Amino acid sequence: MISFSSIQHRSTQNSTTITTAVASSSASTTNRTFLLPHHHTHKFYFNSPPFFQTVDLPRRLCIRAIDAAQPYDYEAQLVNRFSQSGKLKIAIIGFGNFGQFLAKAFIRQGHIVFAHSRSDYSSIAQSLGATFFFDTHDLCEEHPDVILLCTSIISTESVLKSLPIQRLRRNTLFVDVLSVKEFPKNIFLQYLPSHFDILCTHPMFGPESGKNGWQNLAFVFDKVRIGNEESRLTRAETFLDIFKNEGCRMVEMTCAEHDKYAAGSQFITHTMGRILEKLQLDSTQINTKGYETLLNLVENTASDSFDLYYGLFMYNKNAMEQLERLDLAFEALKKELFGHLHEVLRKQLFGKSEAGAREVTQ
């Protein structure tokens, strides 16, 4: 490679002569021909360093500076980086109904989506504008910015352990969207090296409840471990902005707080829906608004897999307490009903005799 250390020039009537001191790695004289602007052919003579070269150029060509050749087109890199600065490469692991549901929003906002699942969803991914990978090694070699786990709760740990994380960039952001939060937080901290970022989230809606948009629907998140570098902070915020831009109500709380609240709301809701499903309720011509609400509850909860409901129970330590409270509440309600029934029957059977007895004692 030749570098130019100094430039001198002098003008004549018909041409400009450039004299340049050059350091060359070649010890021998080299004769090369170059085609300069305006299609003039010139010969360059290179001698052992240090040496001088003389080039006769047309008068109208005035060279102000000559830069050494750069190994990369840095300007083009900056332009490309700027154009891609607001986009994330998001790899969705588990491309079932919920993964596809989220992918539509990601792609709609201009992000790049990769997908992987045990089942072949390649045609669906293509129709959505995502790229499907059958092998997680190939997916990880694409160096996604975000790994998003959309698996079932009970399979999350095995899926995470199976990922070839050594093929990822060292600061990749891992995100989950499970309905419980302490469990994925703990396995992330257990299996992921400290140089990976962790964001635990829970969209409090699904394909059915969010089919008409996400406006004012709650999105819970906990920044479990995010690096201090500006790029990593920006990446986490960019991911959260996806849901904010869709109109979600953003709620930041710890994983422990989420599980406490979720056991008293989401788990109870799913439990009641499952109980009503067992009753095989039918719609009638005289449905009340309240009854239709119950039918909608059955539809929303029964459409989810039983694995989801089991995961809400198994992997939330607060769920058992809520189930016991529900059982006690049902027993207390039955006791109250039977207590009133007992009073009615007692009055019917012994009302007159008891009234006469009270009159005697008076």
QUITAJO-V7145 format. One record per residue. RES is the residue in three letters. PHI is phi in radians with two decimals (999 if undefined). PSI is psi in whole degrees, 0 to 359 (NA if undefined). OMEGA is omega as a letter, one per 40 degrees, with the letter a starting at -180 (NA if undefined). Layout:
((RES	PHI	PSI	OMEGA) (RES	PHI	PSI	OMEGA))
This chain:
((MET	999	139	a) (ILE	-1.83	133	i) (SER	-2.10	145	a) (PHE	-1.75	125	a) (SER	-1.70	335	i) (SER	-2.75	157	a) (ILE	-2.35	132	i) (GLN	-2.26	151	i) (HIS	-2.58	151	i) (ARG	-2.39	149	a) (SER	-1.85	141	i) (THR	-2.15	183	a) (GLN	-1.17	323	a) (ASN	-1.93	349	a) (SER	-2.73	167	i) (THR	-2.04	130	a) (THR	-1.82	125	i) (ILE	-1.81	122	i) (THR	-1.95	122	a) (THR	-2.21	130	i) (ALA	-1.48	127	a) (VAL	-2.26	139	i) (ALA	-1.73	122	a) (SER	-2.07	147	i) (SER	-1.46	353	a) (SER	-1.68	138	a) (ALA	-1.55	344	a) (SER	-1.83	159	i) (THR	-1.28	135	a) (THR	-2.14	134	i) (ASN	-1.92	114	a) (ARG	-2.25	151	i) (THR	-2.00	131	a) (PHE	-2.15	148	i) (LEU	-1.77	109	a) (LEU	-1.61	173	i) (PRO	-0.95	153	a) (HIS	1.21	14	i) (HIS	1.07	35	i) (HIS	-1.60	137	a) (THR	-1.72	132	a) (HIS	-2.31	152	i) (LYS	-1.88	136	i) (PHE	-1.93	135	i) (TYR	-2.02	121	a) (PHE	-1.91	128	i) (ASN	-1.98	178	a) (SER	-1.13	146	a) (PRO	-1.22	149	e) (PRO	-1.33	154	a) (PHE	-2.55	170	i) (PHE	-2.17	146	i) (GLN	-2.17	147	a) (THR	-2.14	128	a) (VAL	-2.21	125	i) (ASP	-1.60	120	a) (LEU	-2.13	158	i) (PRO	-1.05	153	a) (ARG	-1.04	323	a) (ARG	-1.26	344	a) (LEU	-1.60	116	a) (CYS	-2.06	110	a) (ILE	-1.59	122	i) (ARG	-1.60	324	a) (ALA	-2.78	154	i) (ILE	-2.21	119	a) (ASP	-1.61	146	i) (ALA	-1.18	149	i) (ALA	-1.08	137	a) (GLN	-1.72	142	a) (PRO	-1.16	333	i) (TYR	-2.37	156	i) (ASP	-1.47	88	a) (TYR	-1.14	322	a) (GLU	-1.08	317	i) (ALA	-1.12	324	i) (GLN	-1.09	318	i) (LEU	-1.13	317	i) (VAL	-1.08	316	a) (ASN	-1.16	321	i) (ARG	-1.14	320	i) (PHE	-1.13	318	a) (SER	-1.18	333	a) (GLN	-1.69	359	a) (SER	-1.06	328	a) (GLY	-1.63	5	a) (LYS	-1.91	144	i) (LEU	-2.02	149	i) (LYS	-1.71	109	a) (ILE	-1.92	122	i) (ALA	-1.76	115	i) (ILE	-1.65	118	i) (ILE	-1.75	109	a) (GLY	1.82	88	a) (PHE	-1.84	44	i) (GLY	-1.38	206	a) (ASN	-1.01	315	a) (PHE	-1.26	321	i) (GLY	-1.08	318	i) (GLN	-1.17	322	i) (PHE	-1.03	315	i) (LEU	-1.26	322	a) (ALA	-1.02	323	a) (LYS	-1.04	318	i) (ALA	-1.22	320	i) (PHE	-1.04	312	a) (ILE	-1.20	322	i) (ARG	-1.05	329	i) (GLN	-1.63	9	i) (GLY	1.60	9	i) (HIS	-1.49	158	a) (ILE	-1.63	128	a) (VAL	-2.06	126	i) (PHE	-1.85	153	a) (ALA	-2.45	147	i) (HIS	-2.57	142	i) (SER	-2.77	162	i) (ARG	-1.15	323	i) (SER	-1.53	160	a) (ASP	-1.49	102	i) (TYR	-1.94	27	a) (SER	-1.08	320	a) (SER	-1.20	322	i) (ILE	-1.16	317	i) (ALA	-1.05	317	i) (GLN	-1.10	320	a) (SER	-1.17	332	i) (LEU	-1.49	342	a) (GLY	1.73	17	i) (ALA	-1.82	165	i) (THR	-1.90	123	a) (PHE	-1.69	135	i) (PHE	-2.07	129	i) (PHE	-1.41	335	a) (ASP	-2.03	128	a) (THR	-1.20	336	i) (HIS	-1.12	315	i) (ASP	-1.11	320	i) (LEU	-1.12	313	a) (CYS	-1.15	333	i) (GLU	-1.26	349	i) (GLU	-1.37	354	i) (HIS	0.91	61	i) (PRO	-1.13	153	i) (ASP	-1.31	327	a) (VAL	-2.31	133	i) (ILE	-1.83	115	a) (LEU	-1.92	114	i) (LEU	-1.51	117	i) (CYS	-2.08	35	a) (THR	-1.51	174	i) (SER	-1.21	159	a) (ILE	-1.06	317	a) (ILE	-1.29	343	a) (SER	-1.82	359	a) (THR	-1.04	313	a) (GLU	-1.09	315	a) (SER	-1.17	323	i) (VAL	-1.15	315	i) (LEU	-1.06	318	a) (LYS	-1.15	334	a) (SER	-1.47	347	a) (LEU	-1.27	136	i) (PRO	-1.40	73	a) (ILE	-1.15	345	i) (GLN	-1.18	344	i) (ARG	-1.58	355	i) (LEU	-1.56	162	i) (ARG	-1.13	150	a) (ARG	-1.17	339	a) (ASN	-1.95	25	a) (THR	-1.00	143	i) (LEU	-1.60	125	i) (PHE	-1.80	132	a) (VAL	-2.30	144	i) (ASP	-2.17	160	i) (VAL	-2.24	33	a) (LEU	-1.29	160	a) (SER	-1.41	351	i) (VAL	-2.08	156	a) (LYS	-2.11	323	i) (GLU	-1.10	322	a) (PHE	-1.10	305	i) (PRO	-1.13	326	i) (LYS	-1.02	315	a) (ASN	-1.17	320	a) (ILE	-1.32	330	i) (PHE	-1.06	311	a) (LEU	-1.16	332	a) (GLN	-1.34	319	a) (TYR	-1.82	341	a) (LEU	-1.66	133	i) (PRO	-1.04	160	a) (SER	-1.18	344	a) (HIS	-1.45	357	i) (PHE	-1.60	143	i) (ASP	-1.51	152	a) (ILE	-2.32	128	i) (LEU	-2.32	115	i) (CYS	-1.68	128	a) (THR	-2.37	162	i) (HIS	-2.61	103	i) (PRO	-1.19	119	a) (MET	-1.45	47	i) (PHE	-2.85	171	a) (GLY	-2.51	191	a) (PRO	-1.01	328	a) (GLU	-1.42	309	a) (SER	-1.30	341	i) (GLY	-1.89	18	a) (LYS	-1.22	338	a) (ASN	-1.79	18	a) (GLY	2.03	164	a) (TRP	-1.87	11	a) (GLN	-1.02	125	i) (ASN	1.16	11	i) (LEU	-1.47	140	a) (ALA	-1.30	139	i) (PHE	-2.26	114	a) (VAL	-1.69	140	i) (PHE	-2.58	153	i) (ASP	-2.43	116	i) (LYS	-1.38	86	a) (VAL	-1.16	314	a) (ARG	-2.70	106	i) (ILE	-2.20	129	a) (GLY	-1.09	160	a) (ASN	-1.43	349	a) (GLU	-1.11	144	a) (GLU	-1.03	322	a) (SER	-1.12	325	a) (ARG	-1.33	322	i) (LEU	-1.13	318	i) (THR	-1.14	320	i) (ARG	-1.08	316	i) (ALA	-1.09	318	i) (GLU	-1.17	323	i) (THR	-1.10	320	i) (PHE	-1.14	315	i) (LEU	-1.13	328	i) (ASP	-1.10	336	i) (ILE	-1.00	314	a) (PHE	-1.35	325	i) (LYS	-1.11	319	i) (ASN	-1.16	335	i) (GLU	-1.45	358	i) (GLY	1.70	9	a) (CYS	-1.15	152	i) (ARG	-1.56	107	a) (MET	-1.40	124	a) (VAL	-2.19	113	i) (GLU	-1.69	124	i) (MET	-2.71	163	a) (THR	-1.25	161	i) (CYS	-1.09	323	a) (ALA	-1.15	318	i) (GLU	-1.11	318	i) (HIS	-1.01	311	a) (ASP	-1.13	326	i) (LYS	-1.14	314	i) (TYR	-1.21	320	a) (ALA	-1.14	325	i) (ALA	-1.11	325	a) (GLY	-1.50	353	a) (SER	-2.16	294	a) (GLN	-1.16	314	a) (PHE	-1.14	318	i) (ILE	-1.10	319	i) (THR	-1.05	312	i) (HIS	-1.14	323	i) (THR	-1.11	313	i) (MET	-1.12	321	i) (GLY	-1.08	319	i) (ARG	-1.18	321	i) (ILE	-1.11	314	i) (LEU	-1.13	327	i) (GLU	-1.10	322	i) (LYS	-1.12	335	i) (LEU	-1.37	349	i) (GLN	0.92	56	a) (LEU	-1.19	142	i) (ASP	-2.06	150	i) (SER	-1.32	145	a) (THR	-2.22	176	i) (GLN	-1.36	350	a) (ILE	-2.09	34	i) (ASN	-1.03	136	i) (THR	-1.58	167	i) (LYS	-1.07	321	i) (GLY	-1.10	319	i) (TYR	-1.16	320	i) (GLU	-1.12	327	i) (THR	-1.09	320	i) (LEU	-1.15	320	i) (LEU	-1.11	320	i) (ASN	-1.14	324	i) (LEU	-1.09	316	i) (VAL	-1.06	316	a) (GLU	-1.09	316	a) (ASN	-1.20	322	a) (THR	-1.48	322	a) (ALA	-1.23	338	i) (SER	-1.28	340	i) (ASP	-1.42	154	a) (SER	-1.20	155	i) (PHE	-1.17	333	i) (ASP	-1.04	323	i) (LEU	-1.11	312	a) (TYR	-1.10	319	i) (TYR	-1.11	321	i) (GLY	-1.13	322	i) (LEU	-1.06	326	i) (PHE	-1.43	314	a) (MET	-1.27	322	a) (TYR	-1.90	18	i) (ASN	-2.22	111	a) (LYS	-1.11	343	i) (ASN	-1.48	348	a) (ALA	-1.17	320	a) (MET	-1.09	320	i) (GLU	-1.08	318	i) (GLN	-1.17	323	i) (LEU	-1.13	320	i) (GLU	-1.16	320	i) (ARG	-1.12	321	i) (LEU	-1.13	319	i) (ASP	-1.14	316	i) (LEU	-1.13	322	i) (ALA	-1.14	321	i) (PHE	-1.18	320	i) (GLU	-1.15	320	i) (ALA	-1.15	323	i) (LEU	-1.16	318	i) (LYS	-1.11	319	i) (LYS	-1.10	320	i) (GLU	-1.15	318	i) (LEU	-1.09	312	a) (PHE	-1.18	331	i) (GLY	-1.14	316	i) (HIS	-1.13	320	i) (LEU	-1.10	321	i) (HIS	-1.10	320	i) (GLU	-1.15	320	i) (VAL	-1.13	312	i) (LEU	-1.13	322	a) (ARG	-1.10	319	i) (LYS	-1.15	321	a) (GLN	-1.17	322	a) (LEU	-1.48	319	a) (PHE	-2.16	13	a) (GLY	-1.03	310	a) (LYS	-1.17	315	a) (SER	-1.14	322	i) (GLU	-1.21	324	i) (ALA	-1.15	319	i) (GLY	-1.14	322	i) (ALA	-1.11	322	a) (ARG	-1.20	324	i) (GLU	-1.17	322	i) (VAL	-1.11	315	a) (THR	-1.16	334	i) (GLN	-1.37	NA	NA))
